[in-house]
Amino acid sequence: MASNYDVPPTVEAPVDTTPIKAVPVRHYGRWVAGVIILFLAFIVVRSIITNDNLGWPVVWDYMFNDRVLRGLQNTLILTVISMVIGIVGGVLLAVMRLSPNPLMKGAAGIYVWLFRGTPLITQLIFWNFLAFAYPRLGLGIPFGPEFVSWDTNTLINQFTASLLGLGLNEAAYMAEIVRGGIQSIDGGQLEAASALGMKRTTTLRRIVLPQAMRVIIPPTGNETISMLKTTSLVVVIGYFELMVAVQTIYAQNFKTIPLLLVAVIWYLIMTSVLTVAQYFIERHFARGTDRGTAERNKWGSRMLGFRFGQGGGGQSAGGIG
């Protein structure tokens, strides 16, 4: 006799082996938009290439002109030195703004307010004509003897005025970028470092800044690219850089558009190089994060597909693709 506690046999449901007929979603709007964009791009490119008024032969003749290359060199020098001044000054100002000392915090706040609140072109002209306000600059004891002094026009030439205008202005913007990066770090890490007896400077150097760089690097890269183009503003004080070089040439031969295209091409080349460098720097500081791992995997898969496509023949390339 069967027990009341016997479990009835399990009946398996029949499995439907009919293959699923998946119908892909049709994105007709994307195809239409793509065709329109390709058509407009074709019109623009064809117009640029076939327009004789742009003077492409003149453009290629002056691409490596001595004056253009000298202006390009001065542009790069201004960009590098100004960004160094801006980054160093920005870090110091950011630390001062986060300091518990009200005097340091207030001084940094006034600096940022002053240099962000006035146009850069005004600052460049001010530094260039500083001698009208201060004919001589010196070092000494306040209300006491002066140890050494210089003629302002000799000390602050066009190059120095360009660096002061660009670098000090950039420091104000970099201060806010660095401050935002520092404040993005979890406060619990600072408390843990303090509990371990680490000094404030050591905590900033060993814990805060290495993590804050992930937040700081992207806008810093943008600021560097922007600085490369902003150097053209020194034309107002006559310093010889790329834009002044092409202006000097087309003032003599009246080939205005071709010479401006020379400047455009060089600016695009330099910004493209900086963009690639920014990508690799961001990937370096993103190590250990999900975004950094994804970027490395994506780059590795592309390189793997490239190797298979080069060495494995058409079948392997098709399999990877």
C-alpha positions in Angstrom: 0.0 0.0 0.0 1.4 3.4 -1.0 2.2 5.9 1.7 0.5 9.2 2.0 3.9 10.8 1.9 4.9 9.4 -1.5 5.8 12.2 -4.0 4.1 12.0 -7.4 6.4 11.5 -10.3 7.5 14.7 -12.1 6.1 15.2 -15.6 8.5 17.1 -17.8 7.0 19.7 -20.1 7.6 19.2 -23.7 10.5 21.3 -25.1 9.7 23.4 -28.2 12.6 23.0 -30.6 11.3 25.3 -33.2 13.9 27.9 -34.0 13.0 31.5 -33.1 12.7 33.7 -36.1 14.2 37.0 -34.8 13.4 40.0 -36.9 16.0 42.8 -36.6 14.7 46.2 -35.9 14.9 48.5 -38.9 16.4 51.9 -38.2 15.3 53.7 -41.3 15.9 57.1 -39.7 19.6 56.3 -39.2 20.1 55.3 -42.8 18.4 58.5 -44.1 20.5 60.7 -41.7 23.7 58.9 -42.8 22.9 59.4 -46.5 22.2 63.1 -45.9 25.4 63.6 -43.9 27.5 61.8 -46.5 25.9 63.9 -49.3 26.6 67.2 -47.4 30.2 66.1 -46.6 30.8 65.3 -50.3 29.5 68.7 -51.3 31.7 70.5 -48.8 34.9 68.5 -49.6 34.4 68.9 -53.3 33.9 72.6 -52.9 37.0 73.0 -50.9 39.2 70.9 -53.2 37.9 72.4 -56.5 37.7 76.1 -55.4 40.6 77.9 -57.1 40.1 81.0 -55.0 41.5 79.1 -52.0 44.9 78.9 -53.7 46.0 75.4 -52.7 49.3 75.7 -54.7 50.2 78.7 -52.6 49.2 76.9 -49.4 51.6 74.0 -50.1 54.4 76.5 -51.1 54.2 78.2 -47.7 53.6 75.2 -45.4 57.3 74.9 -44.6 58.3 78.6 -45.1 61.0 79.7 -42.7 58.9 82.4 -41.2 55.9 80.1 -40.7 58.1 77.4 -39.0 59.7 80.1 -36.8 56.2 81.3 -35.8 55.1 77.7 -35.2 58.1 77.1 -33.0 57.3 80.2 -30.9 53.7 79.1 -30.6 54.8 75.7 -29.2 57.2 77.3 -26.8 54.5 79.7 -25.5 52.0 76.8 -25.1 54.4 74.6 -23.1 55.8 77.3 -20.8 52.4 78.9 -20.2 50.8 75.6 -19.4 53.6 74.8 -16.9 53.1 78.1 -15.2 49.3 77.5 -15.2 49.5 74.0 -13.8 52.0 74.8 -11.1 50.2 78.0 -10.1 46.8 76.2 -10.3 47.9 73.5 -7.9 49.2 76.0 -5.4 46.1 78.1 -5.7 43.8 75.1 -5.3 45.7 74.0 -2.1 45.4 77.6 -0.8 41.7 77.7 -1.5 41.2 74.4 0.4 43.4 75.6 3.3 41.8 76.3 6.7 43.8 79.5 6.9 41.4 82.3 6.0 44.1 84.6 4.7 45.5 82.0 2.2 42.0 81.0 1.2 40.9 84.6 0.7 44.1 85.5 -1.3 43.6 82.6 -3.7 39.9 83.5 -4.1 40.7 87.1 -5.0 43.4 85.9 -7.5 40.9 83.6 -9.2 38.2 86.3 -9.2 40.5 88.9 -10.7 42.1 86.8 -13.5 38.9 85.0 -14.5 36.9 88.2 -14.4 38.9 90.2 -16.9 39.5 89.4 -20.6 42.8 87.7 -21.5 43.5 90.2 -24.2 43.2 93.0 -21.7 45.7 91.2 -19.4 48.2 90.8 -22.3 48.0 94.5 -23.2 48.4 95.4 -19.5 51.5 93.3 -19.0 53.0 94.7 -22.2 52.5 98.3 -21.1 53.3 97.8 -17.4 56.1 100.3 -17.7 53.6 103.1 -17.9 52.5 102.3 -14.4 55.8 101.0 -12.9 58.8 102.4 -14.9 61.2 100.4 -12.6 60.7 97.1 -10.6 62.9 96.4 -7.6 63.4 94.2 -4.6 64.1 95.6 -1.1 62.7 96.2 2.3 59.2 97.9 2.3 59.6 101.6 3.3 63.4 100.9 3.4 66.4 100.5 1.1 66.1 98.9 -2.3 68.6 96.2 -3.0 68.2 95.7 -6.8 66.0 97.2 -9.5 65.4 96.8 -13.2 64.0 98.8 -16.0 60.5 97.5 -16.6 60.7 97.7 -20.4 63.9 95.7 -20.4 62.6 93.1 -17.9 59.2 92.6 -19.5 59.6 92.3 -23.2 57.0 90.9 -25.6 57.8 87.3 -24.8 57.7 87.8 -21.1 54.4 89.8 -21.3 53.0 86.9 -23.4 54.0 84.3 -20.7 52.7 86.5 -17.9 49.3 87.0 -19.6 48.8 83.4 -20.7 50.3 81.6 -17.7 48.8 83.7 -14.9 45.4 83.6 -16.6 45.6 79.8 -17.0 46.5 79.4 -13.4 43.2 80.8 -12.3 41.3 78.2 -14.4 43.6 75.4 -13.5 43.0 76.2 -9.8 39.3 75.4 -10.1 40.0 72.2 -12.1 42.5 71.0 -9.5 40.2 72.0 -6.6 37.3 70.0 -8.2 39.6 67.0 -8.6 40.7 67.2 -5.0 37.2 67.6 -3.6 36.1 64.5 -5.6 38.1 62.2 -3.3 36.1 60.6 -0.5 36.7 62.3 2.8 37.0 59.0 4.6 40.4 58.5 3.0 41.6 61.8 4.4 40.4 60.8 7.9 42.1 57.4 7.6 45.4 59.1 6.6 45.1 61.5 9.5 44.4 58.6 11.9 47.6 57.0 10.6 49.6 60.1 11.5 50.3 61.3 7.9 51.0 64.9 7.4 48.7 67.1 5.3 51.3 67.5 2.5 52.1 63.7 2.5 48.4 62.9 2.3 48.0 65.3 -0.6 51.0 63.9 -2.5 50.5 60.2 -1.8 46.7 59.7 -1.6 44.8 62.7 -2.9 46.6 63.8 -6.1 47.1 60.3 -7.6 43.4 59.7 -7.4 42.4 63.2 -8.3 44.4 63.0 -11.5 41.6 60.9 -13.1 39.3 63.9 -12.7 42.0 66.5 -13.4 43.6 65.1 -16.6 40.6 65.4 -19.1 39.9 69.1 -18.5 43.6 69.8 -18.3 44.0 68.3 -21.8 41.3 70.5 -23.0 42.9 73.5 -21.5 46.2 72.6 -23.2 44.5 72.4 -26.6 42.7 75.6 -25.9 46.0 77.3 -24.9 47.6 76.3 -28.2 45.0 78.3 -30.0 44.8 81.1 -27.4 48.4 81.9 -28.1 47.2 83.6 -31.3 45.9 86.5 -29.1 49.5 87.7 -28.5 49.1 89.2 -32.0 47.8 92.3 -30.1 51.2 92.9 -28.6 53.2 92.0 -31.7 54.9 88.9 -30.5 56.0 86.7 -33.4 54.0 83.5 -33.4 52.2 81.5 -36.1 49.4 84.0 -36.7 51.8 86.9 -36.8 53.9 85.0 -39.2 51.1 84.4 -41.7 49.9 87.9 -41.3 53.3 89.3 -42.1 53.5 87.2 -45.3 50.0 87.9 -46.6 50.5 91.6 -45.9 53.3 91.4 -48.6 51.9 89.1 -51.2 48.1 89.7 -50.5 47.4 86.0 -50.5 45.2 86.2 -47.4 43.1 83.1 -47.7 45.9 80.7 -48.6 48.1 81.9 -45.8 45.2 81.6 -43.3 44.7 78.0 -44.5 48.4 77.4 -43.7 47.8 78.4 -40.1 44.6 76.4 -40.0 46.3 73.2 -41.2 49.2 73.6 -38.7 46.8 74.3 -35.8 44.8 71.1 -36.8 48.0 69.0 -36.9 49.1 70.2 -33.5 45.7 69.8 -31.8 45.4 66.3 -33.3 48.7 65.3 -31.8 47.7 66.7 -28.4 44.4 64.9 -28.6 46.1 61.6 -29.1 48.5 62.3 -26.3 45.6 63.2 -24.0 43.9 59.9 -24.8 47.0 57.8 -23.7 47.5 60.0 -20.6 43.9 59.5 -19.5 44.2 55.8 -20.1 47.3 55.7 -17.9 45.7 57.4 -15.0 42.5 55.3 -15.4 44.3 52.1 -14.6 42.5 50.0 -12.0 39.1 51.4 -12.8 36.3 49.9 -14.9 36.8 52.6 -17.5 40.5 52.0 -17.8 40.0 48.2 -18.1 37.3 48.7 -20.8 39.6 51.0 -22.7 42.5 48.6 -22.6 40.3 45.7 -23.7 38.9 47.7 -26.5 42.4 48.7 -27.7 43.7 45.2 -27.3 40.8 43.7 -29.3 41.4 46.2 -32.1 45.1 45.3 -32.2 44.3 41.6 -32.1 42.0 42.0 -35.0 44.7 44.0 -36.9 47.3 41.2 -36.3 44.9 38.5 -37.4 43.9 40.4 -40.4 47.5 41.0 -41.4 48.9 37.6 -40.8 46.0 35.1 -41.0 44.6 35.8 -44.5 41.2 36.7 -45.5 39.4 34.0 -43.6 40.9 34.9 -40.3 40.2 38.6 -40.8 36.6 37.8 -41.6 36.3 35.7 -38.5 37.6 38.5 -36.3 35.4 41.1 -37.9 
